[in-house]
Amino acid sequence: MKKSQQNSLIRDLMLMRDHILLVHTSETAGKKNSSNIKKSKNKEHLFPYSIVLSRINQEIAEATKSSKYYNYKSRLRDQQQHGNSSSSYSTWLLKKMMRISLMDLPMAILFSLVMLTLVVQLYYHHYISPTIDAARWIHEDASRLQDEFTYYARECDVADVTTDSIRNVILQQDTSTISDDYYEEALDIMMTHGMAVVPSLIDLNTCEELRNYIMKRNMELTADEVIPLDTPQNRWSFGIHANEHVSVANALSQLSSNELLENVLFQLLGHDPAVAEITAISVAPGAEAQGWHSDVKQLGNSVKYAQTFTHSYSLFIPLQDVTNAMGATELCPGTHYCADDDLHDVCVEKGFQAGGDTGEDVWKAGDGLIMNQKMWHRGAAYTAKTGPHRVVFIITFISRPKFGVDHRQLSHGTYFHIHPHMYGHTWNDLKNAQSVMTWPFAPLRSLGIWKPPNANWGWDWVTTSATRIANDQNGYMFEDLVDFVQFHSIGQIIPSWLHGSTTEEGGWQLYFKETIGNFVLFFEIIYVFLFLLMISVTLVMDLCQDFYKHRTKSYIQRTLCWNALIVVITHQVILKLETTNYAKSVQQKSIFARPFVAKSDNASNYNLFEDIIPITMGKHHEAVGHRLTTVPEKNDVLLGNRFDSNVIGYYRNFLNYHPGNIRWRDWIAAYSELYKSYCGLPSAFQSHIRTMIEHDIDQKGRVLTQNYYGEWIIMNKEDVQDEILRNIEIGIDTIHAALDKEIDVLSATAKHGTLMRSSSSFQIAALKNLGDLKNVLRPGQSCIKQSINVRNDTLPKWEILGPPSAFPMILLKSQPSPLRHAYRKEKRSFLPHFSGTEMNPQVGDVVLANFRGSGYFMPCKVLYIEYSDYGVVEFKYGVGQYEHGGGERSDVYLAKTKPFKGVKQSDKIAILNRECKQCPITFEDATLGTCFPDLSCEAIDVKGLITNVFKDEFALQI
């Protein structure tokens, strides 16, 4: 019988019983005064009533045995009749609470753990593991090293160090009087030197309070908290929680309220950059100097791969005045553009300390040194015999992740040391650290689970770890996995039988997969065992009471209700995860996707896209002939397109700071207005200006652009002339230049965007339309009316009449005007002082000289000139004793040297070979094939075999 029917039957029986009692009572009351003669008849009349009532009560009792509600009501009525309802109700409530706490709640918690581990397993399998695979850089596919170049593997020397004094990078202190132009100047300083000093970020009281706290913490550090450092003797470092002391939150709030620093970081990294590191480093007297280093590795940084890796900036704030004797940080500005593996000699010669130029100078407490992590630097030795510890507060910032839009991952090499609860936060969170970066919000933010509605996601722990696992980065190497399992406090808490496999081949990825699976299986077994145990207990109790209370059935029903609720909640959590930008980018395979099409995947479109390069520059004629690939040099003008992106912040202007481009922009800035002023005069005046610029470029280097696959190619003479004319017309830092740059960004998106790759015809159409738009917005090439044929006549005609002017002819022979900011004069040091003639090389020039009288010519640098016709040069080559750097010096007759502008495809070469270090060098004739940005080229020998050689491994046949 159904429960509802059973309850209805009970109600009917009770109503019948009550009605019979009521009738019997009324009849008895009406016959109280009757004669005694009728008593016997009344007794006979009452007998049927008692029989019926007894039968009804029996039926009610039987029916209510399986009815919880009526059983309780019946008991309660009985208790009220006996006057013991209060104590009985308390007993019932106590039993109820014991049942929930001992049976229902533990099983619900255990089932929640089962579902939680299943969700983690699902999340790892469908999202984290694919993220690791997508972030894998060189282990699976070494071709990415070539395909994703944005710059080139630039080699640096002392001429590339941009300044010799900390004074030249100190920004304005009074932020209340800063203009928009000064913000641009501050950005220029950062891009030129890779660093700047922002005064007074933290007040002295907060500095002192924070310093005292850090000194105290240094004495209490555990092994798990200590951050490893180079030359660790007398050095301490640890990750700091934003709210572990009030002074930390105050310091973060103060530095994040500085408008100048905020503007610079927002321009460099994008709005509200992510916080990647909050640490402190303390140095005591006796600490030795660290080695010169960059914080990111050469094979995984934003200099060579600006659309693959994020660029990052560290802010160093001393908490007391620091002198050079206290080990003030040594700096090597300008080296953030270098791809060298070792710049020790350069930085030893040209580097300087942040403490100042004289013994009286200090690096003031609270002044922040913001530094590109790619720039070479080191912690100097604490040479003073006595003195206070040098305590520095450090915060590192990187661009926020924009999954599905920005495909970059974290740069390789740097640790990004940070407290476990500080992942996932951004610049704006620092302003309210006491409320936002605290428990329980900070751990949830760190794990990527929750953030305030109006906040932005930084790099959470899960995604950060995934990118580092993918490439065996610091903290996630195989050795770190072994240490974690054997020695880390968390690893020791986990039972050995729950740990996954620790194999070098599988690494962390396999370990996490198996460990999560072990936890899932463990909780499932425990849950099933306890559930069966509970069922057994309730079943025994029911057997003992003849199933009077049906405890087993009731327990199963309650368990199913709890589990259903947990499953519903879990399902909603999964649905929420699937709607996040991160999950969508993983599902669409756009997370950490290749920013450019691999040459091997799209070789059929190579010539097609090479032919439309002139179109993207606003030209409507097709290029004639094959463009030769080459290895870029510092003197070359690089007109690339792979930095044209809005997601990389101010790095979109990266090529403006290439040495050859600096000189190019100086010429354009100096003569653009002069060129326009001669509008209306004979064309020879304007032509002379163009010729001057072209001649200067030709003497110093070449004009290069990038093909579809990022290889640098030599522009032909016609393209160079048109590019000079176009840049003179639009000028530097003008509205036309800004519009032209935006079109370049759109063109790069059309050429390389992931959504555009499926249709080459759509790409070409978009590029041609954008090229037409370039022409429409071009101010004009002369003073006569021009009309531009626009595709489909969708854009208006364009004409400009330039006003004549009477600038004196003497200006045509003048040098470029002084730079806008005095400090930019130091950029001149980027360019070698090459004279431009074969007969008169100068010290510092790179020339071609006969190598060891072999008849083959190799690039060499003129070190000094002994006589008017003789000098000492240094050859650098990658075989034998100079395989790992260094060079060979030789006396040469300078009149026999030749100018060097770089190597290019189709050059005749001789490959240098040496079987042993003592063996003589031999030469093997070959021809250069395709050249790549990593300074290597394909070499095709006389048999047609192709090998890969670097530019220091061959000489030229001239």
Order of alpha helices (4+ residues) and beta strands (2+ residues): alpha-alpha-alpha-alpha-alpha-alpha-alpha-alpha-beta-alpha-beta-alpha-alpha-beta-beta-beta-alpha-beta-beta-beta-beta-alpha-alpha-alpha-alpha-alpha-alpha-alpha-alpha-alpha-alpha-alpha-beta-alpha-alpha-beta-beta-alpha-alpha-alpha-beta-beta-beta-beta-beta-beta-beta-beta-beta-beta
